[in-house]
Amino acid sequence: MAKGYWVSVYPAISDPERLTAYNKLAGPAVRAAGGRTLSRGGRVVAHEAGITQRVVLIEFDSLEQAVAAYDCEAYQKALVALPDGVERDFRIIEGID
């Protein structure tokens, strides 16, 4: 079965302290739903468009598990804490077997 992934790119973060508050809620919610953080804000070597913003990559055992994790009550509570000052491009994608 193909794995599922959350891919988040943060083009703008104007309030890092509130992003930290979101992360404190989101991390346990993601882990409880079976997610494994593969990358979170590490170094980026940019090519093409040269975009080097923060990137977060989380792996799940399936696309269905990734979607269910996003929809779960604990993660929805974390989303409420995500500040307006954070611009985020978020995707749930299916991996290749």
C-alpha positions as a Markdown table, in Angstrom:
| # | Residue | x | y | z |
|---|---|---|---|---|
| 1 | Met | 0.0 | 0.0 | 0.0 |
| 2 | Ala | 1.3 | 3.5 | -0.9 |
| 3 | Lys | 2.1 | 5.8 | 2.0 |
| 4 | Gly | 0.5 | 9.1 | 2.6 |
| 5 | Tyr | 2.4 | 12.4 | 3.2 |
| 6 | Trp | 1.6 | 15.8 | 4.6 |
| 7 | Val | 3.7 | 18.4 | 2.9 |
| 8 | Ser | 3.7 | 21.9 | 4.3 |
| 9 | Val | 5.6 | 24.9 | 3.0 |
| 10 | Tyr | 5.6 | 28.2 | 4.9 |
| 11 | Pro | 6.2 | 31.2 | 2.6 |
| 12 | Ala | 5.7 | 33.7 | 5.5 |
| 13 | Ile | 5.8 | 33.4 | 9.3 |
| 14 | Ser | 5.2 | 36.8 | 11.0 |
| 15 | Asp | 4.6 | 35.3 | 14.5 |
| 16 | Pro | 7.0 | 32.5 | 15.3 |
| 17 | Glu | 5.9 | 32.3 | 18.9 |
| 18 | Arg | 2.3 | 31.5 | 17.9 |
| 19 | Leu | 3.6 | 28.9 | 15.4 |
| 20 | Thr | 5.4 | 27.3 | 18.3 |
| 21 | Ala | 2.1 | 27.1 | 20.2 |
| 22 | Tyr | 0.5 | 25.4 | 17.2 |
| 23 | Asn | 3.4 | 22.9 | 17.0 |
| 24 | Lys | 3.0 | 22.0 | 20.7 |
| 25 | Leu | -0.6 | 20.9 | 19.9 |
| 26 | Ala | -0.1 | 19.5 | 16.4 |
| 27 | Gly | 2.9 | 17.3 | 17.2 |
| 28 | Pro | 1.1 | 15.0 | 19.7 |
| 29 | Ala | -2.0 | 15.0 | 17.5 |
| 30 | Val | 0.0 | 13.9 | 14.5 |
| 31 | Arg | 1.9 | 11.2 | 16.4 |
| 32 | Ala | -1.3 | 9.9 | 18.0 |
| 33 | Ala | -2.8 | 9.5 | 14.4 |
| 34 | Gly | 0.2 | 7.5 | 13.3 |
| 35 | Gly | 2.3 | 10.3 | 11.6 |
| 36 | Arg | 6.1 | 10.3 | 11.6 |
| 37 | Thr | 7.9 | 13.6 | 11.1 |
| 38 | Leu | 10.6 | 13.2 | 8.4 |
| 39 | Ser | 11.6 | 16.8 | 8.1 |
| 40 | Arg | 10.8 | 20.0 | 10.0 |
| 41 | Gly | 12.4 | 23.3 | 9.1 |
| 42 | Gly | 15.8 | 21.9 | 8.3 |
| 43 | Arg | 18.2 | 23.1 | 5.7 |
| 44 | Val | 16.9 | 23.6 | 2.1 |
| 45 | Val | 19.0 | 23.7 | -1.0 |
| 46 | Ala | 16.8 | 25.5 | -3.5 |
| 47 | His | 16.8 | 25.2 | -7.3 |
| 48 | Glu | 14.5 | 26.4 | -10.0 |
| 49 | Ala | 12.4 | 29.1 | -8.3 |
| 50 | Gly | 14.9 | 29.4 | -5.4 |
| 51 | Ile | 12.3 | 29.1 | -2.7 |
| 52 | Thr | 13.9 | 28.2 | 0.7 |
| 53 | Gln | 11.0 | 28.6 | 3.2 |
| 54 | Arg | 10.4 | 26.3 | 6.0 |
| 55 | Val | 9.2 | 22.8 | 4.8 |
| 56 | Val | 7.6 | 20.1 | 6.9 |
| 57 | Leu | 7.2 | 16.5 | 5.7 |
| 58 | Ile | 5.2 | 13.9 | 7.7 |
| 59 | Glu | 4.7 | 10.3 | 6.7 |
| 60 | Phe | 1.7 | 8.1 | 7.3 |
| 61 | Asp | 1.1 | 4.4 | 6.4 |
| 62 | Ser | -1.5 | 5.3 | 3.8 |
| 63 | Leu | -3.2 | 8.3 | 2.2 |
| 64 | Glu | -6.4 | 7.4 | 4.1 |
| 65 | Gln | -4.6 | 7.6 | 7.4 |
| 66 | Ala | -3.1 | 11.0 | 6.4 |
| 67 | Val | -6.5 | 12.4 | 5.6 |
| 68 | Ala | -8.0 | 10.9 | 8.8 |
| 69 | Ala | -5.2 | 12.5 | 10.8 |
| 70 | Tyr | -6.0 | 15.9 | 9.3 |
| 71 | Asp | -9.7 | 15.5 | 10.1 |
| 72 | Cys | -9.3 | 14.2 | 13.6 |
| 73 | Glu | -10.5 | 16.3 | 16.5 |
| 74 | Ala | -7.0 | 16.8 | 18.1 |
| 75 | Tyr | -5.5 | 18.1 | 14.9 |
| 76 | Gln | -8.5 | 20.4 | 14.2 |
| 77 | Lys | -7.9 | 21.9 | 17.7 |
| 78 | Ala | -4.3 | 22.5 | 16.7 |
| 79 | Leu | -5.4 | 24.3 | 13.6 |
| 80 | Val | -7.3 | 26.8 | 15.6 |
| 81 | Ala | -4.0 | 27.8 | 17.2 |
| 82 | Leu | -2.3 | 28.3 | 13.8 |
| 83 | Pro | -1.9 | 32.1 | 13.7 |
| 84 | Asp | -3.2 | 34.3 | 11.0 |
| 85 | Gly | 0.3 | 35.6 | 10.6 |
| 86 | Val | 1.5 | 32.3 | 9.2 |
| 87 | Glu | 1.1 | 31.7 | 5.4 |
| 88 | Arg | 1.1 | 28.0 | 4.7 |
| 89 | Asp | 0.8 | 25.8 | 1.6 |
| 90 | Phe | -0.5 | 22.4 | 2.8 |
| 91 | Arg | -0.9 | 19.3 | 0.8 |
| 92 | Ile | -1.8 | 15.6 | 1.5 |
| 93 | Ile | -0.2 | 13.4 | -1.2 |
| 94 | Glu | 0.0 | 9.8 | -2.0 |
| 95 | Gly | 3.4 | 8.2 | -2.3 |
| 96 | Ile | 4.5 | 5.5 | -4.7 |
| 97 | Asp | 4.4 | 1.8 | -3.7 |
